[in-house]
Amino acid sequence: MEKITKPSSGFLVLFLSFSGIAAAIFLFFTGFPGPIFGGVALILSLISLGGFFIVDPNKAMVLLLFGEYKGTVKANGFYWVNPFMTKKKISLRVRNFENKPLKVNDKIGNPVMIGTIVVWQVEDTFKASFEVEDYENFVHLQTDAAVRKMAGLYCYDNFDDNHSEVTLRSGVEEVNHSLEKEIAERLLQAGIKVIEARISNLAYAAEIASAMLQRQQATAIVAARQKIVEGAVGMVEMALADLKMKDIIEFDQEKKAAMVSNLMVVLCSDRSASPVVNVGTLNQ
């Protein structure tokens, strides 16, 4: 459990240490009351210099005495503690890193490349120092593990119905929220606070990218054709209704079928229609 502490100011002790060194030198060379006293005073003064340290803004100093945790200093300033204390500096600043694209499998087993950006900072210095071996490396490894787990919950894309379920490509907000939650839970034991986590790169793996691109193109073509057919049917219905209402021409079923066929060909074709002049009857 993190314990916040505030040691003695280093300025007063620094003055006393320098005064002790000056006095020790004086005693050593004058021989009054004896060089032994001067040597002891000098040694003690020099040892005391090992207890000074500085805490910069958004930095912390973890203190240990013979393996026992004594507290964490977070307030910036110049301090002095027992010279035999071990001091470990930890940054409390917000940090971020961008993981290079990682090859993982989506929900249906397709290999995809996912890159992530994670913004984080140390929140509990005790856990960051003693619960894990190397908290920075821990952040990277657990982020990779979280990405693998998150990718297995979603498909890269849904070709059948774009609105049927959330996918990695379409559900950006939900996917990023899921990723951030997963990473935060994994880093909690290391005293790390996750500020933001999001996907920065998303693509199919190289071995299936070409095939999936063709599939996407085919799906887009089919969807476009479907819209064209729906529009063409509506236009044919409107044309037949107008002709009947205005009593321009009377169609029997055979002629109506022929007209519908011709209109559908013209409206659904991907090329411009080439008009043909009929100089005979409608049946020729």
Contacts in CASP RR format, 6 or more apart in sequence:
PFRMAT RR
TARGET T0000
AUTHOR 0000-0000-0000
METHOD contacts of the structure
MODEL  1
MEKITKPSSGFLVLFLSFSGIAAAIFLFFTGFPGPIFGGVALILSLISLG
GFFIVDPNKAMVLLLFGEYKGTVKANGFYWVNPFMTKKKISLRVRNFENK
PLKVNDKIGNPVMIGTIVVWQVEDTFKASFEVEDYENFVHLQTDAAVRKM
AGLYCYDNFDDNHSEVTLRSGVEEVNHSLEKEIAERLLQAGIKVIEARIS
NLAYAAEIASAMLQRQQATAIVAARQKIVEGAVGMVEMALADLKMKDIIE
FDQEKKAAMVSNLMVVLCSDRSASPVVNVGTLNQ
1 126 0 8 1.000
2 71 0 8 1.000
2 72 0 8 1.000
2 124 0 8 1.000
2 125 0 8 1.000
2 126 0 8 1.000
2 127 0 8 1.000
3 69 0 8 1.000
3 70 0 8 1.000
3 71 0 8 1.000
3 72 0 8 1.000
3 126 0 8 1.000
4 71 0 8 1.000
4 72 0 8 1.000
4 73 0 8 1.000
4 74 0 8 1.000
5 63 0 8 1.000
5 70 0 8 1.000
5 71 0 8 1.000
5 72 0 8 1.000
5 73 0 8 1.000
6 73 0 8 1.000
6 75 0 8 1.000
6 79 0 8 1.000
7 63 0 8 1.000
7 73 0 8 1.000
7 79 0 8 1.000
7 80 0 8 1.000
7 81 0 8 1.000
8 79 0 8 1.000
8 80 0 8 1.000
8 81 0 8 1.000
9 78 0 8 1.000
9 79 0 8 1.000
9 80 0 8 1.000
10 52 0 8 1.000
10 78 0 8 1.000
10 79 0 8 1.000
10 80 0 8 1.000
11 78 0 8 1.000
13 48 0 8 1.000
13 52 0 8 1.000
13 80 0 8 1.000
14 52 0 8 1.000
14 80 0 8 1.000
16 48 0 8 1.000
17 45 0 8 1.000
17 48 0 8 1.000
17 49 0 8 1.000
18 45 0 8 1.000
20 41 0 8 1.000
20 42 0 8 1.000
20 44 0 8 1.000
20 45 0 8 1.000
21 41 0 8 1.000
21 42 0 8 1.000
21 45 0 8 1.000
21 46 0 8 1.000
23 38 0 8 1.000
23 41 0 8 1.000
24 38 0 8 1.000
24 39 0 8 1.000
24 40 0 8 1.000
24 41 0 8 1.000
24 42 0 8 1.000
24 45 0 8 1.000
25 38 0 8 1.000
25 42 0 8 1.000
27 33 0 8 1.000
27 34 0 8 1.000
27 35 0 8 1.000
27 37 0 8 1.000
27 38 0 8 1.000
27 39 0 8 1.000
27 41 0 8 1.000
28 35 0 8 1.000
28 38 0 8 1.000
28 39 0 8 1.000
28 42 0 8 1.000
47 83 0 8 1.000
48 80 0 8 1.000
48 83 0 8 1.000
49 83 0 8 1.000
50 83 0 8 1.000
51 80 0 8 1.000
51 81 0 8 1.000
51 82 0 8 1.000
51 83 0 8 1.000
51 85 0 8 1.000
51 87 0 8 1.000
52 78 0 8 1.000
52 79 0 8 1.000
52 80 0 8 1.000
53 61 0 8 1.000
53 78 0 8 1.000
53 79 0 8 1.000
53 80 0 8 1.000
53 81 0 8 1.000
53 87 0 8 1.000
54 77 0 8 1.000
54 78 0 8 1.000
54 79 0 8 1.000
55 61 0 8 1.000
55 73 0 8 1.000
55 74 0 8 1.000
55 75 0 8 1.000
55 76 0 8 1.000
55 77 0 8 1.000
55 79 0 8 1.000
56 76 0 8 1.000
57 76 0 8 1.000
58 91 0 8 1.000
58 92 0 8 1.000
58 93 0 8 1.000
59 76 0 8 1.000
59 89 0 8 1.000
59 90 0 8 1.000
59 91 0 8 1.000
59 92 0 8 1.000
59 93 0 8 1.000
60 72 0 8 1.000
60 73 0 8 1.000
60 74 0 8 1.000
60 89 0 8 1.000
60 90 0 8 1.000
60 91 0 8 1.000
60 92 0 8 1.000
60 122 0 8 1.000
60 125 0 8 1.000
61 72 0 8 1.000
61 73 0 8 1.000
61 79 0 8 1.000
61 87 0 8 1.000
61 88 0 8 1.000
61 89 0 8 1.000
61 90 0 8 1.000
62 69 0 8 1.000
62 71 0 8 1.000
62 72 0 8 1.000
62 87 0 8 1.000
62 88 0 8 1.000
62 89 0 8 1.000
62 90 0 8 1.000
62 125 0 8 1.000
62 126 0 8 1.000
62 129 0 8 1.000
63 69 0 8 1.000
63 70 0 8 1.000
63 71 0 8 1.000
63 72 0 8 1.000
63 73 0 8 1.000
63 81 0 8 1.000
63 85 0 8 1.000
63 86 0 8 1.000
63 87 0 8 1.000
64 70 0 8 1.000
64 85 0 8 1.000
64 86 0 8 1.000
64 88 0 8 1.000
65 82 0 8 1.000
65 84 0 8 1.000
65 85 0 8 1.000
65 86 0 8 1.000
66 84 0 8 1.000
67 86 0 8 1.000
69 126 0 8 1.000
69 130 0 8 1.000
70 85 0 8 1.000
71 126 0 8 1.000
72 125 0 8 1.000
72 126 0 8 1.000
73 79 0 8 1.000
74 92 0 8 1.000
74 125 0 8 1.000
81 87 0 8 1.000
88 129 0 8 1.000
90 122 0 8 1.000
90 125 0 8 1.000
90 128 0 8 1.000
90 129 0 8 1.000
91 122 0 8 1.000
92 121 0 8 1.000
92 122 0 8 1.000
92 125 0 8 1.000
93 121 0 8 1.000
94 119 0 8 1.000
94 120 0 8 1.000
94 121 0 8 1.000
94 195 0 8 1.000
95 119 0 8 1.000
95 120 0 8 1.000
95 121 0 8 1.000
96 117 0 8 1.000
96 118 0 8 1.000
96 119 0 8 1.000
96 120 0 8 1.000
97 117 0 8 1.000
97 118 0 8 1.000
97 139 0 8 1.000
97 140 0 8 1.000
98 115 0 8 1.000
98 116 0 8 1.000
98 117 0 8 1.000
98 200 0 8 1.000
99 115 0 8 1.000
99 116 0 8 1.000
99 117 0 8 1.000
99 118 0 8 1.000
99 140 0 8 1.000
99 143 0 8 1.000
99 144 0 8 1.000
99 147 0 8 1.000
100 115 0 8 1.000
101 113 0 8 1.000
101 114 0 8 1.000
101 115 0 8 1.000
101 201 0 8 1.000
101 203 0 8 1.000
102 113 0 8 1.000
102 114 0 8 1.000
102 115 0 8 1.000
102 116 0 8 1.000
102 144 0 8 1.000
102 147 0 8 1.000
102 148 0 8 1.000
103 111 0 8 1.000
103 112 0 8 1.000
103 113 0 8 1.000
103 205 0 8 1.000
104 111 0 8 1.000
104 112 0 8 1.000
104 114 0 8 1.000
104 147 0 8 1.000
104 148 0 8 1.000
104 151 0 8 1.000
104 152 0 8 1.000
105 111 0 8 1.000
105 112 0 8 1.000
105 151 0 8 1.000
105 152 0 8 1.000
106 112 0 8 1.000
106 151 0 8 1.000
106 152 0 8 1.000
106 154 0 8 1.000
106 155 0 8 1.000
106 156 0 8 1.000
106 168 0 8 1.000
107 151 0 8 1.000
107 152 0 8 1.000
107 153 0 8 1.000
107 154 0 8 1.000
107 155 0 8 1.000
108 155 0 8 1.000
109 152 0 8 1.000
110 155 0 8 1.000
110 156 0 8 1.000
110 204 0 8 1.000
110 205 0 8 1.000
110 208 0 8 1.000
110 212 0 8 1.000
111 204 0 8 1.000
111 205 0 8 1.000
111 207 0 8 1.000
111 208 0 8 1.000
112 151 0 8 1.000
112 156 0 8 1.000
112 168 0 8 1.000
112 202 0 8 1.000
112 203 0 8 1.000
112 204 0 8 1.000
112 205 0 8 1.000
113 201 0 8 1.000
113 202 0 8 1.000
113 203 0 8 1.000
113 204 0 8 1.000
113 205 0 8 1.000
114 147 0 8 1.000
114 151 0 8 1.000
114 168 0 8 1.000
114 199 0 8 1.000
114 201 0 8 1.000
114 202 0 8 1.000
115 147 0 8 1.000
115 199 0 8 1.000
115 200 0 8 1.000
115 201 0 8 1.000
115 202 0 8 1.000
116 143 0 8 1.000
116 147 0 8 1.000
116 179 0 8 1.000
116 197 0 8 1.000
116 198 0 8 1.000
116 199 0 8 1.000
116 200 0 8 1.000
117 196 0 8 1.000
117 197 0 8 1.000
117 198 0 8 1.000
117 200 0 8 1.000
118 139 0 8 1.000
118 143 0 8 1.000
118 183 0 8 1.000
118 194 0 8 1.000
118 196 0 8 1.000
118 197 0 8 1.000
119 194 0 8 1.000
119 195 0 8 1.000
119 196 0 8 1.000
119 197 0 8 1.000
120 139 0 8 1.000
120 187 0 8 1.000
120 192 0 8 1.000
120 193 0 8 1.000
120 194 0 8 1.000
120 195 0 8 1.000
121 192 0 8 1.000
121 193 0 8 1.000
121 195 0 8 1.000
122 128 0 8 1.000
122 135 0 8 1.000
122 191 0 8 1.000
122 192 0 8 1.000
122 193 0 8 1.000
123 191 0 8 1.000
123 192 0 8 1.000
123 193 0 8 1.000
124 191 0 8 1.000
127 189 0 8 1.000
127 190 0 8 1.000
127 191 0 8 1.000
128 135 0 8 1.000
128 190 0 8 1.000
128 191 0 8 1.000
128 192 0 8 1.000
129 135 0 8 1.000
131 189 0 8 1.000
131 190 0 8 1.000
131 191 0 8 1.000
132 138 0 8 1.000
132 189 0 8 1.000
132 190 0 8 1.000
135 190 0 8 1.000
135 191 0 8 1.000
135 192 0 8 1.000
138 187 0 8 1.000
138 190 0 8 1.000
138 192 0 8 1.000
139 187 0 8 1.000
139 190 0 8 1.000
139 192 0 8 1.000
142 183 0 8 1.000
142 186 0 8 1.000
142 187 0 8 1.000
143 183 0 8 1.000
143 197 0 8 1.000
145 186 0 8 1.000
146 179 0 8 1.000
146 182 0 8 1.000
146 183 0 8 1.000
146 186 0 8 1.000
147 179 0 8 1.000
149 182 0 8 1.000
150 175 0 8 1.000
150 178 0 8 1.000
150 179 0 8 1.000
150 182 0 8 1.000
151 168 0 8 1.000
153 178 0 8 1.000
154 166 0 8 1.000
154 167 0 8 1.000
154 168 0 8 1.000
154 171 0 8 1.000
154 175 0 8 1.000
155 165 0 8 1.000
155 167 0 8 1.000
155 168 0 8 1.000
156 167 0 8 1.000
156 168 0 8 1.000
156 169 0 8 1.000
156 202 0 8 1.000
156 204 0 8 1.000
156 212 0 8 1.000
157 167 0 8 1.000
157 168 0 8 1.000
157 169 0 8 1.000
157 170 0 8 1.000
157 216 0 8 1.000
158 164 0 8 1.000
158 165 0 8 1.000
158 167 0 8 1.000
158 170 0 8 1.000
159 215 0 8 1.000
159 216 0 8 1.000
159 219 0 8 1.000
162 170 0 8 1.000
166 174 0 8 1.000
166 175 0 8 1.000
168 175 0 8 1.000
168 199 0 8 1.000
168 202 0 8 1.000
169 202 0 8 1.000
172 199 0 8 1.000
175 199 0 8 1.000
176 197 0 8 1.000
176 198 0 8 1.000
176 199 0 8 1.000
179 197 0 8 1.000
179 198 0 8 1.000
179 199 0 8 1.000
180 194 0 8 1.000
180 196 0 8 1.000
180 197 0 8 1.000
180 198 0 8 1.000
183 194 0 8 1.000
183 197 0 8 1.000
184 193 0 8 1.000
184 194 0 8 1.000
184 197 0 8 1.000
187 193 0 8 1.000
187 194 0 8 1.000
203 209 0 8 1.000
204 212 0 8 1.000
204 213 0 8 1.000
225 268 0 8 1.000
228 267 0 8 1.000
228 268 0 8 1.000
229 268 0 8 1.000
231 267 0 8 1.000
232 263 0 8 1.000
232 264 0 8 1.000
232 267 0 8 1.000
232 268 0 8 1.000
233 264 0 8 1.000
235 263 0 8 1.000
235 267 0 8 1.000
236 260 0 8 1.000
236 263 0 8 1.000
236 264 0 8 1.000
236 267 0 8 1.000
239 263 0 8 1.000
240 251 0 8 1.000
240 256 0 8 1.000
240 259 0 8 1.000
240 260 0 8 1.000
243 249 0 8 1.000
243 251 0 8 1.000
251 259 0 8 1.000
255 282 0 8 1.000
265 273 0 8 1.000
266 273 0 8 1.000
278 284 0 8 1.000
END
